[in-house]
Amino acid sequence: MARVLLLMILLLGPAAQAQIALGGQPLPGLPGGLPGGVELPFGAQQTLGALTGEAGRLADARASRLLQIRLLLRRHADVLEADPSGNPIVRGEVLAFSPTDAALARARGAGFSIVRERSLGTLGIHLVVLGVPRGTATSRALSLLRGLDPAGTYDFNNIYTESGVSGGAVAVSPGVGGTRRVNAAPLGLVDGGVGTGQAVLAGIVIQRHGCGGAVVPSAHGTEVASLMVGRSARFGGAAPGAALYAADVFCGRPTGGAVEAIAEALEWLAGQGVPVINVSLVGPPNALLQQVVALMVARGFLIVAAVGNDGPAAPPLYPAAYPGVVGVTAVDARRRVIFEAERGPQVMFAAPGADIPAATLPDGFEKVRGTSFAAPLVAGLLAERLGSADSASGTVPSSPPNPAAAHAAVDALARSAAHLGAPGRNVVFGYGLVGAGLPSPRPVPGK
């Protein structure tokens, strides 16, 4: 595919070459025709048409997230701004990871103020949100703090975003797949709010967290939850009927998806002892989030994350690219990786994630596409391998998660994977495809 695309770029000439950017930059769709009256043979025309469509999908996928970021920054300029790389951050805030009293004293002396403090007791973390000195740019303030305390951990309060798109109602037919039962461990979800009126979530134990106890449903959070634990005669997720611990880190707020909220959600799930946690959110590397994830992984929690849809040449997105995280890519019905999915050593598994049905708001099903929707299938399959007899009641396993059990679950899933691509674990499919046929049953033919 890469050789064919390179040939196309050369054939299309400088004007088209200028439109195609790698390394994480936007990739517009290829132009519809060739310059200078160049005509290709029929087979090459078919290839050109296919690649034009795939490049357009890549452009749409990346443009969707870029547009989401730009709209956030434009609509909420009072509380959000862009970091030097263009990523959204909470305006005028810097996060400090368990700073010493001496470090805080130096920060106050330099004009910083303490805006909020959070004690993440389960993980032994003291999270401090510092307000930057008046008249100081947030990026400059971060550099100043790091200079004042070189041994400390400081970073922006980055905003993380969804990693997939949905659209288009789809009918789902009854079938035996929707009545499948599994003995799965409870699952954790860090995402938007999960809806309350979806038939596939009826009767499932859902423990909610965030938003001051209010339920603020989101389409993305609901869709991901349905793919994890949804269960009805018409639909079955990867771990149908398993208990779900859902942390809403958005709550409909402009600063939703901030590192501060994600860290607090992970700490809550750690305190509940939920062994498998899905995070279908993506963003840049963040020193505090990396520390929190490392603590979770070291204690045996399995964090499953979408690798992102910024394209095969894009830089890695996080938390999927952190060590120990189970990064998931998406494939279509023909077992081809979706064109927009990121590649790299962070990919551990592939799962269905192209035009599959998921329950949405207010009820019914929509087609979804992206690594956001492949990750929850892998999370559910891992929870099944960590099965607990207490799952249906919503209680967590009697023994806490441990690294040995986590590694055994991943190894077992890897052994069951259908190998795709280059020999061994590879940067496109990881260990291979799992969850083929999920969610079940499939959409009604022709719908």
N, C-alpha and C positions, 0 to 999 in steps of 0.2 A: 504494500500500500504506500509506504513512504517513497519508494522509487518511482511509482506511477505519479504520485502527487508532485515530486520534484520535476519529472518530465513535463507535466502539465504546466507548472510554473514557468519553465523555460519556453514552452510553446506559446504561452499566453503573452510573454513579453514583459517589458519593464513596468507597464501600467498595472498589470495584474500582480506582478511581483511586489509592487509597492503596497498592495492591499493586504498581502499575507504576512503576518508578523508572528514570530514564535516567541518562546520565553515568557509566556504568560500574557502577551499583549492581545488586544482584541483581534479576532480573525473574521473579517467580513466574508460573506458568501462570495464564491467565485463568480465572475461575470458570465453572462449567458452565452456569449459568442466569442469567436476567435478573431484577432485583429488581422488586417491585411488579406481578408478573403481566404484564410487557411481553412481547408476542409479535411476532416479526419475520416478514416474508414468507419464503417458502421459499428464495428466492435469497439473502436476507440471512442466513438460518440457515446456509446452506452456507458463506457467507463467514465467519460467526462460528465455525463449526466448524473451518474451515481455519486461521483466525488463532489460535484457541485451541490447536490442535496446534502451530503454528509458535512461538507464544509459550512453549508448554511445552517445545519443543525448545531454545529460547534459554535458558530457565530451567535446563534440565538441563545444557546445555553450560557455562554460566557456573558453575552450582552445582558441577559436577564439578571444575573447577579450584579454586574456593573451598574445596570440601571437601578436596581434595588438600592445599592449603596449610594448612588448619586441622588436619588430621591430622598433617602434618609437624611443626607447631609444638607440638602436644599430645604427640606420641610422643617428640619429641626436644628437649624444652625445655632439656635440659642443654647442647646445642650450637647450638640455633637460637632465634631470637626474632623478633618483628615490628618492622619499622621504623615510623615515625610514620604511614605510610599503610597499614599492615597487611601489607606484603609481607615474606616470610621473608628473613632475613639470618643469617649466621653470628654466633653470640653473641660479643660482646666483641672483634670484629675490625673494623679499618678498613684499607682498601687505599690504598696510596700509589703514584702513577704516577711512576717515575723521580725520586724526591725528591733534592734536593741534600744534601750532607753537613751543611751548616749547618742545613737544615730537620730532618734526622734528629736532630741534636744538640739542637735546641730541643724536639723531640718527647720525647726521652729526659728532658730537664730537666723536662718537664711530667708525667712519670710514665708515658709510653708505653714499651712494650718491643717489640723486634723478634722476632716469632714465626717468620716464614719470609721468605726472600728468593728470588726467581726471576729469573734472567737470561734474558730472551726475546731472545736475540742476533740472530735473523734480522730482527726488527723494531726492534732497538736500544732495547729497553725493560728497565728495571730495576724489577721489581714487588716491593714490600715490604708484608708483612702485619704490621700493628702491633696489639699487644694494648693494650686501653684501660686506663687507670689503675684500680686497685682502688677500688670504690665509685662509679665513674662510669658512667652510662648510655651505651650505645653511641651513641645519637643526640647526646647532649651532647658526647661525645668527638669525634665527627666535626666538630661546630661549632667545638670548641676547636682542632682541627688546622687547619681552614680559616682561623681567626683568626690562628694562629701563622705560617702560610705562605700568604698570600692569592694568591700567584702559582702555587702548587702545585695538583696534582690529587689529590683524596682522595674516597673514597666508601665506602659499605657494601660488604661482600662479599655482594651479593644472590644469592638462589637463583632460578634460572630453571626453568620447568616445561614439560611437554609441552602440545601444542596440538591435541588431537584425542582421540577415543574409539574404542574397538574393542569388538566383542562379537558373537557369533553366528557359528558356523562356516558356511562357504559352500563349495559344490562349484564347481569351475572345469573347464570342458570343454576338451578338446584343440582346437587350431585353428592356422591358419597364423600368427596373430598372435604366438604364443609362439616361433616360429622366426625372427622378424625379427632381422636383424643390423645393427648400426650401427658406424660408425667414429667412436667418441666418445673425447674426452679423459678421462683418469682423473678420478674424482669424489671429493670430500671430504665427510665426514659428521661433524657434531658432535652427539652424541645419546647415548642409552644404548647398551649393548653389543649387537653383532650376533651372532645365534645361529650355530651351526656345523652344525646338522643339517637345514637346509632344502634340499629338492631344487632349488628355484629358484636357490640360491646355490652349488650344487655346481659345481666347476671354475672358479669366478670368483676372480680374484686379489684377496684382501682383506688389506691391510696394516693391522694393528691398533696402537692406541696407548692408553696409559693403564692404570690399575689395576695398576701394577707388572708388566705382562706377562701378568697373568691375564685369562681371558675370562669376563666376567660378563654373560651374555646378558640382554637385556630385550625385552619384547614390542614396545614402541614403536620401539626402535632397529632391530629386525629387520624390522618392517613397513615402516618408511621405507626401509631399505636395499633391500628387495625391489622397491619401487616405482621405485627409481633404476636398479638394475642386474640385477634378477632375470631369469632366463631358463630356460625349460623348454618342453616341448611344450604345457603347460597354462597358461603364464603368460609375459608379457613386460612388463618395466618400460619406462621411457622411454629408457634407454640399455642395453639387454640385453647382458650380457657384458662391459661396461666394467669396468676395474679400480676398486676402491673403497679409499680410505684412510679408515678408520673410527676416530675418536677417541671413546672412552668417557669422558664427563665425570660419570658417576653412580657407577659401580662398586659399586652397592648400598649406598652410604654415606648416612647422614642428611644430610650436607652436599653431596651430589651435585647438580650443576647450578649450582655457585657460579661467580661471575664469574672468580675466580682460575683455576678449572679450564678454563673456556671460553676465556679469554685464552691459556692455555698450549696448548690444543688448536689454536687458530687459528695460533699461532706455529709449532707443529709442521707443520701443513699448509702454511704459507708456506715453511718450510724445505724441504719436499718438492717445492715447486713445483706443487702441485695447483691447477689454475686455477679450478675451480668447486666451491663448498663449500655444502652444504645445512645449515641450522640450523632445525629444526622445534621450537624452544623459544621461550618468551615470558616477558617479565618487564618490570619498570619501567625507566625510563631510568637509566643508570649511567655516570658520567663516565669511568671507566677503560675500560669496554667500548666506549664511543663512540670513545675515542682509538685503541684497537686496531683497531676496524672501519675507522676513517678511514685508518689507515696501510695496511691491507690493500687497501681500495678504490683508494687512490692508486697502489698498485703494480700494479693491473690484475687483482686477484683478484675474481671474481664471487661475492658472498655472497648466497645465495638464502634467504629466511626466510619462515615462515608469519606472516600478519598477526594471527592470533589469533581466538578464538571467544567473546570477551566481549560481543558484541552490536554492532549498528550505531551505537549512541550512546556506546559506551565510549571512553575515552581511548586513544590509540595505545599499542601494545605494542612492545617492542624485542627483538631488534635490527632487526626489519623496518622500523621507522620511521626508522632512521638514514639520512642522505643517502648515496646511492649503492648502498644495499642493494636487491635485487630482491624486493619484497614480493609475496606470492602469496595470493590468496583462493581459495575453493572454490565450485564449482557442482555442481548435481545433474544427473541424466540429461536433464532438460528444459532445461538451460542456464540455470537460475535460480540466483542466488547463494544459498548456504545462509543461512538466516535469522540464524544466530548469528555469521556472519563480520563482522569489523570493517570499517568503511568509512573512506576518507580518502585523502589524496594519497600515502600510502605504498603503496597498491595499484598494482602495475605489471602483473600478469597474473592471469588466472583459469585454473584447471585443474580437471579432475574431482576431487571430494573428498567425495562423498556416497554412502555404501553401496557403495563399490568394494572389490574383494578385495585382500588383501595377505597375504603369507606370514607366519606367526606361529610361536610356540613351542608344543609342541616341533617340529611340522611340520604342514603343511596350510595352510588359508586361513581368514581371518576377514574379516567386513565391517568397514570402517573409515570414519570420518566426521570431517571437520574440515580446517582449513587446514594442519595438520601433514602431511596426506597429499596435498595438492595441490602443495605446495612441491617435494617430490622429483621430481615429474614435470617441472616447469619446469627444475629443475637438470639433469636428464638431457637435456632438449631443448637447453639451452644448451651442455652438454658435447659434444653431437653437432655443434653449429655450430663448436666449437673442436676438431674431430676430430684425433686423433693416430694414426698408424700403429702406435705403440708401446703402445696402450692394452691390448691383449690380454695383453701380457707384464707389465703392471703398472708399466712405467716411465713417468715423466712426460715431457711434451714436451721436446725438446731446447732450445727457447728458452723463457725464463721468461715468465710472464703479463705483459701490458702493457695499459694503459688503452685504446689504440686497438683492440686485438683484442677486449677486453671490450665496448666500446661497439658494435663492429660486430656481435658476436653478439647483443646485446640488440636492436639495430635490426632485424636479420634476423628475429628471432623476433617482434618487434612487427609487422613487415610481413606475417607469415604468420598473425597472430591474426585470429579471427573477431570482428568488432566487435559489442559488445553494449551496450545502454543508451544513455545520452546521447551526442551527437556528440563526437568526439575522445576523448582519454584522460579517463576519468571516475573518480570516487571509489569506485565499486562494482566495476567489472570491470577497471580500468586500461586497457591497450591492447586487451584483449579476451581471448577464450578460446583457449588453445593446448592441444595434447595431447588433443583430443576422441577418444574411443575407447580411451584408455589408462586403466588397464593393459589389455593384451590377452592372450588373448581374454577375453570377458566371462563372468560367472558362468553356470552352467547354468540355463536358463529354469525358473522355478518353484521353484528351490531357495532 
